Amino acid sequence: MTETSRVSTPKLILGLAVIAAGVLFTLDNLGLADADDFFIYWPVVLILVGTAQLFGGGRQQTVWGWILILAGVWFLLYNVGIVDLEPWIFFWPLILVLIGINLIMGALRRSVPTDTDSVVTGFAFWSGIERQFATSDFRGGDLTAIMGGCDIDLRQAKIQGDPPTLHVFAFWGGIDIRVPEEWHVDWRVLPLMAGASDETIAPASEQAPTLVVRGMAIMGGVAVKN
């Protein structure tokens, strides 16, 4: 099987930014530079990450790319004294509005099978959900964690037909998914100030069953592992 590598530009930008911050702090501690003179320009990182998201190819990536660019420009103008309005006064309510719109649009668009033995659904709000599935025909589902957590074990499940889609949304919460070693994961989760990671080891077979994980994590975390 031929493997191809793909560079994650947003991660690359954030990695370089962390290295630059470490160098700056070191120079500041040695008395060779004043870190405060440079850190007012930190919103440039948001602008660069947002620009990279525009080329992600998906509608969600494009929307959040423009949001990051707008936020970065506003924070930068505020830091250098061009505008006086505190950015957080505007952006926190806007973030809540966008989260609400995303939830509503996702609920209207998603098509989840009604066979409860073959799908997983969970809504954790200030609570935790733990579930194990051993179905012979897993067909996806929908998981939402808001200030709560979902722990889903699919290691005994099987996929028979087309790749099922598991929709996920985490806001100040966490979703952990465990899948069989023979499954391939098609990872389509967008993180915003959050952690989202596909920690699975890809199976050797090109005919391996595929699970599509699609959704968003905002100030929370989504992880899948085998």
ZINOR-V994280 format. One line per field, one symbol per residue. ss: DSSP state (H for helix, E for strand, L for the rest). A space follows every 10 residues. Layout:
ss=???
//
This chain:
ss=LLLLLLLLHH HHHHHHHHHH HHHHHHHHHL LLLLLHHHHL LLHHHHHHHH HHHHLLLLHH HHHHHHHHHH HHHHHHHHHL LLLLLLHHHH HHHHHHHHHH HHHHHHHHHL LLLLLLLLLE EEEEELLEEE EELLLLLLLL EEEEEELLEE EEELLLLLLL LLLEEEEEEE ELLEEEEELL LLLEEEEEEE EELLEEEELL LLLLLLLLLE EEEEEEEELL EEEEEL
//
